[in-house]
Amino acid sequence: MPHRHLSNIIKAYDVGGLVGADLYDDFVRQVGAAFVRLVDTTVAIVHDMRRSSRQFAAAFSEGVGSQGKNVINVGLGSTDLVKASLA
């Protein structure tokens, strides 16, 4: 499935694009696998209330798990929740 150049989708602190065009389950799964190879640690995943968020959180989790790493699926949460947990 064609999509924009990765630098237009994945930025330092953000991932964004059009669901179904730029972002789809297999792409998000591959990003999860690549991400955990870079950070090499347990990954906590929090999703927001958008319709696509739960499926993309699951796909990202599958990608992380495919590399043998642990995933903590927090569930629905806010940006403030994530920032507080990193502090």
C-alpha positions in Angstrom: 0.0 0.0 0.0 1.7 3.3 -1.1 2.1 6.0 1.5 4.0 9.3 2.0 7.7 9.3 2.8 8.4 8.1 6.3 9.8 11.4 7.4 6.3 12.9 6.8 4.7 10.3 9.0 7.2 9.5 11.8 8.7 12.5 13.6 10.8 12.8 16.7 7.8 13.0 19.1 4.8 12.3 16.9 3.4 9.8 14.4 0.7 11.1 12.1 -1.0 10.4 8.9 -4.3 9.4 7.2 -5.8 6.2 8.5 -6.1 3.7 5.7 -3.7 5.6 3.4 -0.6 6.3 5.5 -1.5 4.3 8.6 -2.8 0.8 8.5 -2.3 -2.3 10.7 0.6 -3.9 9.0 2.6 -0.6 8.8 2.0 0.1 12.5 3.0 -3.5 13.3 6.3 -2.9 11.4 6.9 0.4 13.2 6.4 -1.4 16.6 9.0 -4.0 15.6 11.5 -1.4 14.4 10.9 0.8 17.4 11.7 -1.9 20.0 14.8 -2.9 18.1 16.0 0.7 18.7 15.1 1.1 22.3 15.5 -2.6 23.4 13.3 -2.4 26.5 9.8 -3.1 27.7 7.3 -0.8 26.0 4.2 0.7 27.6 1.4 1.6 25.1 -1.4 4.1 25.8 -4.0 5.0 23.2 -6.5 7.8 22.9 -10.2 7.8 22.1 -10.0 7.9 18.3 -11.7 5.0 16.6 -8.5 3.7 15.1 -6.4 4.0 18.2 -7.3 0.7 19.8 -6.5 -1.3 16.6 -3.3 0.5 16.1 -2.2 0.0 19.7 -2.9 -3.7 19.2 -0.9 -3.8 16.0 2.0 -1.9 17.6 1.9 -4.3 20.5 2.1 -7.2 18.1 5.2 -5.7 16.4 6.9 -5.2 19.7 6.0 -8.7 20.8 7.3 -10.2 17.6 10.8 -9.1 18.7 10.5 -10.9 22.0 10.0 -7.8 24.1 7.5 -7.2 26.8 4.5 -4.9 26.3 2.5 -3.2 28.9 -0.9 -2.3 27.4 -2.1 0.6 29.6 -5.3 1.2 27.6 -7.1 4.4 27.2 -5.2 7.4 28.5 -4.4 11.1 28.0 -1.1 12.8 27.1 -0.9 14.1 30.7 -1.0 10.4 31.9 2.0 9.6 29.7 3.9 12.7 30.7 3.3 12.1 34.4 4.5 8.5 34.1 7.7 9.6 32.5 8.5 12.3 35.1 
